Amino acid sequence: RSMFPHNDYVLTETQRLQRAEMMQAAANDRLANAFLPRRVSLVDRGLCCAGRLMVRLGRQLERRGNPSPAAA
C-alpha cells in the first residue's frame, strides 16, 4: 500500500495530458512527412535495385526458353 491515497483526478488528468502530447507529436510527424518525406536509405535502395535486376534476369531466362526453377 502506498503512503498516500490515489487521487483519481490526478491520475486521469496525467493520462489525458500524456495522451494529448503523444497525439500532437504523431500529428506533427505526419505533417512533417507530408512536406519533407524521409530519405530512402542506401540499403533500401540497393535491395530494391537487386530485386528489379533479379526479376529482369528471370524474364530474360524465360524468353530464352529456360524455365525458372520456381515454375517446376
Biopython code that builds the backbone (N, CA, C, O; Angstrom):
import numpy as np
from Bio.PDB.StructureBuilder import StructureBuilder

atoms = [
    (1, "ARG", "N", (0.830, -1.197, 0.000)),
    (1, "ARG", "CA", (0.000, 0.000, 0.000)),
    (1, "ARG", "C", (0.863, 1.245, 0.000)),
    (1, "ARG", "O", (1.954, 1.284, 0.570)),
    (2, "SER", "N", (0.349, 2.228, -0.640)),
    (2, "SER", "CA", (1.046, 3.495, -0.735)),
    (2, "SER", "C", (0.769, 4.333, 0.512)),
    (2, "SER", "O", (-0.237, 4.153, 1.198)),
    (3, "MET", "N", (1.683, 5.245, 0.777)),
    (3, "MET", "CA", (1.507, 6.151, 1.900)),
    (3, "MET", "C", (0.357, 7.118, 1.650)),
    (3, "MET", "O", (-0.356, 7.509, 2.574)),
    (4, "PHE", "N", (0.190, 7.494, 0.394)),
    (4, "PHE", "CA", (-0.844, 8.447, 0.035)),
    (4, "PHE", "C", (-1.945, 7.742, -0.734)),
    (4, "PHE", "O", (-1.666, 6.855, -1.542)),
    (5, "PRO", "N", (-3.182, 8.120, -0.496)),
    (5, "PRO", "CA", (-4.267, 7.509, -1.270)),
    (5, "PRO", "C", (-4.198, 8.003, -2.725)),
    (5, "PRO", "O", (-3.776, 9.128, -2.993)),
    (6, "HIS", "N", (-4.618, 7.146, -3.640)),
    (6, "HIS", "CA", (-4.619, 7.526, -5.046)),
    (6, "HIS", "C", (-5.643, 8.617, -5.280)),
    (6, "HIS", "O", (-6.768, 8.559, -4.783)),
    (7, "ASN", "N", (-5.238, 9.593, -6.030)),
    (7, "ASN", "CA", (-6.152, 10.659, -6.412)),
    (7, "ASN", "C", (-6.548, 10.402, -7.858)),
    (7, "ASN", "O", (-5.753, 10.618, -8.772)),
    (8, "ASP", "N", (-7.772, 9.941, -8.064)),
    (8, "ASP", "CA", (-8.228, 9.574, -9.401)),
    (8, "ASP", "C", (-8.165, 10.746, -10.370)),
    (8, "ASP", "O", (-7.844, 10.565, -11.545)),
    (9, "TYR", "N", (-8.464, 11.926, -9.892)),
    (9, "TYR", "CA", (-8.435, 13.087, -10.770)),
    (9, "TYR", "C", (-7.025, 13.327, -11.299)),
    (9, "TYR", "O", (-6.846, 13.581, -12.490)),
    (10, "VAL", "N", (-6.037, 13.251, -10.436)),
    (10, "VAL", "CA", (-4.653, 13.473, -10.855)),
    (10, "VAL", "C", (-4.227, 12.392, -11.839)),
    (10, "VAL", "O", (-3.578, 12.689, -12.842)),
    (11, "LEU", "N", (-4.584, 11.147, -11.563)),
    (11, "LEU", "CA", (-4.218, 10.056, -12.468)),
    (11, "LEU", "C", (-4.860, 10.220, -13.839)),
    (11, "LEU", "O", (-4.184, 10.082, -14.858)),
    (12, "THR", "N", (-6.151, 10.514, -13.875)),
    (12, "THR", "CA", (-6.824, 10.638, -15.170)),
    (12, "THR", "C", (-6.342, 11.873, -15.922)),
    (12, "THR", "O", (-6.204, 11.826, -17.145)),
    (13, "GLU", "N", (-6.086, 12.962, -15.232)),
    (13, "GLU", "CA", (-5.575, 14.162, -15.914)),
    (13, "GLU", "C", (-4.166, 13.922, -16.461)),
    (13, "GLU", "O", (-3.834, 14.369, -17.559)),
    (14, "THR", "N", (-3.343, 13.212, -15.686)),
    (14, "THR", "CA", (-1.987, 12.897, -16.157)),
    (14, "THR", "C", (-2.063, 12.041, -17.415)),
    (14, "THR", "O", (-1.349, 12.294, -18.386)),
    (15, "GLN", "N", (-2.925, 11.031, -17.399)),
    (15, "GLN", "CA", (-3.090, 10.176, -18.576)),
    (15, "GLN", "C", (-3.611, 10.973, -19.765)),
    (15, "GLN", "O", (-3.152, 10.781, -20.891)),
    (16, "ARG", "N", (-4.566, 11.865, -19.522)),
    (16, "ARG", "CA", (-5.135, 12.665, -20.599)),
    (16, "ARG", "C", (-4.074, 13.580, -21.211)),
    (16, "ARG", "O", (-3.992, 13.704, -22.433)),
    (17, "LEU", "N", (-3.268, 14.216, -20.372)),
    (17, "LEU", "CA", (-2.214, 15.104, -20.868)),
    (17, "LEU", "C", (-1.151, 14.336, -21.650)),
    (17, "LEU", "O", (-0.699, 14.791, -22.700)),
    (18, "GLN", "N", (-0.751, 13.165, -21.134)),
    (18, "GLN", "CA", (0.238, 12.354, -21.843)),
    (18, "GLN", "C", (-0.294, 11.905, -23.200)),
    (18, "GLN", "O", (0.429, 11.917, -24.197)),
    (19, "ARG", "N", (-1.564, 11.509, -23.228)),
    (19, "ARG", "CA", (-2.173, 11.083, -24.491)),
    (19, "ARG", "C", (-2.243, 12.257, -25.466)),
    (19, "ARG", "O", (-1.957, 12.093, -26.651)),
    (20, "ALA", "N", (-2.616, 13.420, -24.984)),
    (20, "ALA", "CA", (-2.696, 14.594, -25.853)),
    (20, "ALA", "C", (-1.311, 14.941, -26.415)),
    (20, "ALA", "O", (-1.192, 15.301, -27.586)),
    (21, "GLU", "N", (-0.278, 14.837, -25.594)),
    (21, "GLU", "CA", (1.086, 15.113, -26.066)),
    (21, "GLU", "C", (1.504, 14.116, -27.143)),
    (21, "GLU", "O", (2.094, 14.497, -28.153)),
    (22, "MET", "N", (1.194, 12.833, -26.924)),
    (22, "MET", "CA", (1.551, 11.813, -27.918)),
    (22, "MET", "C", (0.787, 12.022, -29.219)),
    (22, "MET", "O", (1.354, 11.867, -30.300)),
    (23, "MET", "N", (-0.495, 12.373, -29.126)),
    (23, "MET", "CA", (-1.295, 12.621, -30.330)),
    (23, "MET", "C", (-0.751, 13.831, -31.090)),
    (23, "MET", "O", (-0.706, 13.822, -32.320)),
    (24, "GLN", "N", (-0.341, 14.865, -30.365)),
    (24, "GLN", "CA", (0.221, 16.049, -31.014)),
    (24, "GLN", "C", (1.541, 15.724, -31.702)),
    (24, "GLN", "O", (1.798, 16.186, -32.814)),
    (25, "ALA", "N", (2.377, 14.929, -31.038)),
    (25, "ALA", "CA", (3.657, 14.534, -31.635)),
    (25, "ALA", "C", (3.418, 13.707, -32.901)),
    (25, "ALA", "O", (4.121, 13.890, -33.895)),
    (26, "ALA", "N", (2.442, 12.807, -32.878)),
    (26, "ALA", "CA", (2.133, 11.996, -34.054)),
    (26, "ALA", "C", (1.615, 12.875, -35.189)),
    (26, "ALA", "O", (1.979, 12.674, -36.348)),
    (27, "ALA", "N", (0.771, 13.843, -34.861)),
    (27, "ALA", "CA", (0.253, 14.754, -35.885)),
    (27, "ALA", "C", (1.389, 15.573, -36.498)),
    (27, "ALA", "O", (1.416, 15.786, -37.710)),
    (28, "ASN", "N", (2.314, 16.027, -35.678)),
    (28, "ASN", "CA", (3.459, 16.786, -36.179)),
    (28, "ASN", "C", (4.328, 15.929, -37.091)),
    (28, "ASN", "O", (4.815, 16.408, -38.116)),
    (29, "ASP", "N", (4.525, 14.667, -36.724)),
    (29, "ASP", "CA", (5.310, 13.751, -37.568)),
    (29, "ASP", "C", (4.641, 13.540, -38.916)),
    (29, "ASP", "O", (5.305, 13.557, -39.953)),
    (30, "ARG", "N", (3.316, 13.340, -38.905)),
    (30, "ARG", "CA", (2.595, 13.157, -40.165)),
    (30, "ARG", "C", (2.708, 14.399, -41.050)),
    (30, "ARG", "O", (2.896, 14.298, -42.262)),
    (31, "LEU", "N", (2.591, 15.557, -40.431)),
    (31, "LEU", "CA", (2.689, 16.800, -41.184)),
    (31, "LEU", "C", (4.088, 16.976, -41.772)),
    (31, "LEU", "O", (4.237, 17.379, -42.925)),
    (32, "ALA", "N", (5.103, 16.674, -40.979)),
    (32, "ALA", "CA", (6.486, 16.789, -41.459)),
    (32, "ALA", "C", (6.739, 15.816, -42.607)),
    (32, "ALA", "O", (7.408, 16.169, -43.578)),
    (33, "ASN", "N", (6.216, 14.603, -42.509)),
    (33, "ASN", "CA", (6.405, 13.607, -43.572)),
    (33, "ASN", "C", (5.671, 13.998, -44.847)),
    (33, "ASN", "O", (6.094, 13.637, -45.945)),
    (34, "ALA", "N", (4.569, 14.737, -44.705)),
    (34, "ALA", "CA", (3.825, 15.153, -45.890)),
    (34, "ALA", "C", (4.628, 16.168, -46.702)),
    (34, "ALA", "O", (4.580, 16.150, -47.932)),
    (35, "PHE", "N", (5.357, 17.040, -46.035)),
    (35, "PHE", "CA", (6.102, 18.075, -46.743)),
    (35, "PHE", "C", (7.559, 17.692, -46.994)),
    (35, "PHE", "O", (8.133, 18.059, -48.019)),
    (36, "LEU", "N", (8.148, 16.960, -46.066)),
    (36, "LEU", "CA", (9.545, 16.543, -46.204)),
    (36, "LEU", "C", (9.632, 15.041, -46.007)),
    (36, "LEU", "O", (9.950, 14.584, -44.909)),
    (37, "PRO", "N", (9.355, 14.257, -47.055)),
    (37, "PRO", "CA", (9.405, 12.798, -46.873)),
    (37, "PRO", "C", (10.805, 12.343, -46.468)),
    (37, "PRO", "O", (11.807, 12.942, -46.857)),
    (38, "ARG", "N", (10.848, 11.292, -45.696)),
    (38, "ARG", "CA", (12.135, 10.762, -45.228)),
    (38, "ARG", "C", (12.946, 10.252, -46.408)),
    (38, "ARG", "O", (12.401, 9.726, -47.378)),
    (39, "ARG", "N", (14.242, 10.418, -46.306)),
    (39, "ARG", "CA", (15.125, 9.943, -47.378)),
    (39, "ARG", "C", (15.231, 8.423, -47.315)),
    (39, "ARG", "O", (15.295, 7.832, -46.237)),
    (40, "VAL", "N", (15.249, 7.813, -48.478)),
    (40, "VAL", "CA", (15.378, 6.362, -48.562)),
    (40, "VAL", "C", (16.834, 6.006, -48.279)),
    (40, "VAL", "O", (17.755, 6.616, -48.822)),
    (41, "SER", "N", (17.022, 5.016, -47.425)),
    (41, "SER", "CA", (18.385, 4.634, -47.064)),
    (41, "SER", "C", (19.073, 3.916, -48.223)),
    (41, "SER", "O", (18.424, 3.412, -49.140)),
    (42, "LEU", "N", (20.369, 3.885, -48.156)),
    (42, "LEU", "CA", (21.172, 3.242, -49.199)),
    (42, "LEU", "C", (20.877, 1.740, -49.260)),
    (42, "LEU", "O", (20.862, 1.159, -50.345)),
    (43, "VAL", "N", (20.646, 1.117, -48.117)),
    (43, "VAL", "CA", (20.336, -0.326, -48.083)),
    (43, "VAL", "C", (19.003, -0.587, -48.789)),
    (43, "VAL", "O", (18.891, -1.514, -49.590)),
    (44, "ASP", "N", (17.990, 0.240, -48.484)),
    (44, "ASP", "CA", (16.692, 0.067, -49.138)),
    (44, "ASP", "C", (16.813, 0.231, -50.651)),
    (44, "ASP", "O", (16.231, -0.533, -51.420)),
    (45, "ARG", "N", (17.567, 1.226, -51.055)),
    (45, "ARG", "CA", (17.753, 1.479, -52.488)),
    (45, "ARG", "C", (18.461, 0.299, -53.159)),
    (45, "ARG", "O", (18.092, -0.107, -54.261)),
    (46, "GLY", "N", (19.479, -0.246, -52.489)),
    (46, "GLY", "CA", (20.212, -1.387, -53.033)),
    (46, "GLY", "C", (19.355, -2.631, -53.135)),
    (46, "GLY", "O", (19.425, -3.351, -54.131)),
    (47, "LEU", "N", (18.541, -2.896, -52.112)),
    (47, "LEU", "CA", (17.659, -4.065, -52.154)),
    (47, "LEU", "C", (16.624, -3.937, -53.269)),
    (47, "LEU", "O", (16.311, -4.907, -53.959)),
    (48, "CYS", "N", (16.106, -2.741, -53.431)),
    (48, "CYS", "CA", (15.127, -2.512, -54.496)),
    (48, "CYS", "C", (15.756, -2.759, -55.863)),
    (48, "CYS", "O", (15.156, -3.402, -56.724)),
    (49, "CYS", "N", (16.951, -2.253, -56.052)),
    (49, "CYS", "CA", (17.661, -2.421, -57.324)),
    (49, "CYS", "C", (17.965, -3.905, -57.574)),
    (49, "CYS", "O", (17.802, -4.393, -58.693)),
    (50, "ALA", "N", (18.402, -4.614, -56.540)),
    (50, "ALA", "CA", (18.709, -6.041, -56.680)),
    (50, "ALA", "C", (17.449, -6.822, -57.037)),
    (50, "ALA", "O", (17.502, -7.730, -57.867)),
    (51, "GLY", "N", (16.324, -6.484, -56.426)),
    (51, "GLY", "CA", (15.069, -7.166, -56.748)),
    (51, "GLY", "C", (14.647, -6.948, -58.183)),
    (51, "GLY", "O", (14.229, -7.886, -58.861)),
    (52, "ARG", "N", (14.755, -5.698, -58.658)),
    (52, "ARG", "CA", (14.404, -5.410, -60.050)),
    (52, "ARG", "C", (15.313, -6.164, -61.012)),
    (52, "ARG", "O", (14.857, -6.688, -62.028)),
    (53, "LEU", "N", (16.605, -6.214, -60.684)),
    (53, "LEU", "CA", (17.563, -6.926, -61.530)),
    (53, "LEU", "C", (17.217, -8.410, -61.602)),
    (53, "LEU", "O", (17.263, -9.004, -62.679)),
    (54, "MET", "N", (16.874, -9.010, -60.468)),
    (54, "MET", "CA", (16.529, -10.434, -60.452)),
    (54, "MET", "C", (15.287, -10.702, -61.299)),
    (54, "MET", "O", (15.233, -11.689, -62.033)),
    (55, "VAL", "N", (14.295, -9.828, -61.198)),
    (55, "VAL", "CA", (13.078, -10.011, -61.994)),
    (55, "VAL", "C", (13.396, -9.892, -63.479)),
    (55, "VAL", "O", (12.927, -10.695, -64.286)),
    (56, "ARG", "N", (14.199, -8.883, -63.838)),
    (56, "ARG", "CA", (14.549, -8.683, -65.243)),
    (56, "ARG", "C", (15.320, -9.881, -65.800)),
    (56, "ARG", "O", (15.044, -10.340, -66.908)),
    (57, "LEU", "N", (16.290, -10.389, -65.025)),
    (57, "LEU", "CA", (17.061, -11.549, -65.480)),
    (57, "LEU", "C", (16.186, -12.793, -65.575)),
    (57, "LEU", "O", (16.358, -13.609, -66.482)),
    (58, "GLY", "N", (15.248, -12.941, -64.641)),
    (58, "GLY", "CA", (14.329, -14.069, -64.698)),
    (58, "GLY", "C", (13.462, -14.034, -65.938)),
    (58, "GLY", "O", (13.219, -15.068, -66.560)),
    (59, "ARG", "N", (12.995, -12.852, -66.301)),
    (59, "ARG", "CA", (12.187, -12.724, -67.525)),
    (59, "ARG", "C", (13.006, -13.031, -68.772)),
    (59, "ARG", "O", (12.508, -13.644, -69.716)),
    (60, "GLN", "N", (14.266, -12.601, -68.769)),
    (60, "GLN", "CA", (15.133, -12.915, -69.911)),
    (60, "GLN", "C", (15.328, -14.418, -70.046)),
    (60, "GLN", "O", (15.305, -14.949, -71.157)),
    (61, "LEU", "N", (15.520, -15.110, -68.925)),
    (61, "LEU", "CA", (15.676, -16.570, -68.976)),
    (61, "LEU", "C", (14.418, -17.238, -69.502)),
    (61, "LEU", "O", (14.500, -18.189, -70.279)),
    (62, "GLU", "N", (13.261, -16.755, -69.089)),
    (62, "GLU", "CA", (12.012, -17.341, -69.569)),
    (62, "GLU", "C", (11.854, -17.135, -71.071)),
    (62, "GLU", "O", (11.364, -18.022, -71.770)),
    (63, "ARG", "N", (12.263, -15.973, -71.569)),
    (63, "ARG", "CA", (12.153, -15.713, -73.008)),
    (63, "ARG", "C", (13.074, -16.632, -73.810)),
    (63, "ARG", "O", (12.766, -16.995, -74.944)),
    (64, "ARG", "N", (14.199, -17.001, -73.214)),
    (64, "ARG", "CA", (15.132, -17.906, -73.903)),
    (64, "ARG", "C", (14.618, -19.338, -73.925)),
    (64, "ARG", "O", (15.114, -20.164, -74.691)),
    (65, "GLY", "N", (13.643, -19.635, -73.102)),
    (65, "GLY", "CA", (13.107, -20.980, -73.066)),
    (65, "GLY", "C", (13.599, -21.786, -71.883)),
    (65, "GLY", "O", (13.227, -22.950, -71.731)),
    (66, "ASN", "N", (14.429, -21.189, -71.041)),
    (66, "ASN", "CA", (14.886, -21.894, -69.838)),
    (66, "ASN", "C", (13.850, -21.656, -68.740)),
    (66, "ASN", "O", (13.722, -20.534, -68.250)),
    (67, "PRO", "N", (13.116, -22.686, -68.351)),
    (67, "PRO", "CA", (12.099, -22.481, -67.315)),
    (67, "PRO", "C", (12.759, -22.161, -65.976)),
    (67, "PRO", "O", (13.834, -22.666, -65.651)),
    (68, "SER", "N", (12.099, -21.330, -65.232)),
    (68, "SER", "CA", (12.640, -20.971, -63.926)),
    (68, "SER", "C", (12.460, -22.133, -62.961)),
    (68, "SER", "O", (11.498, -22.890, -63.092)),
    (69, "PRO", "N", (13.362, -22.297, -61.993)),
    (69, "PRO", "CA", (13.229, -23.397, -61.021)),
    (69, "PRO", "C", (11.945, -23.280, -60.207)),
    (69, "PRO", "O", (11.421, -24.290, -59.737)),
    (70, "ALA", "N", (11.434, -22.073, -60.033)),
    (70, "ALA", "CA", (10.210, -21.902, -59.243)),
    (70, "ALA", "C", (8.995, -22.449, -59.983)),
    (70, "ALA", "O", (8.013, -22.840, -59.353)),
    (71, "ALA", "N", (9.050, -22.480, -61.312)),
    (71, "ALA", "CA", (7.910, -22.964, -62.103)),
    (71, "ALA", "C", (7.816, -24.486, -62.087)),
    (71, "ALA", "O", (6.776, -25.040, -62.442)),
    (72, "ALA", "N", (8.874, -25.164, -61.684)),
    (72, "ALA", "CA", (8.895, -26.632, -61.700)),
    (72, "ALA", "C", (8.100, -27.232, -60.568)),
    (72, "ALA", "O", (8.024, -28.455, -60.448)),
]
sb = StructureBuilder()
sb.init_structure("model")
sb.init_model(0)
sb.init_chain("A")
sb.init_seg("    ")
for serial, (resi, resn, name, xyz) in enumerate(atoms, 1):
    if name == "N":
        sb.init_residue(resn, " ", resi, " ")
    sb.init_atom(name, np.array(xyz, "f"), 0.0, 1.0, " ", f" {name:<3s}", serial, name[0])
structure = sb.get_structure()
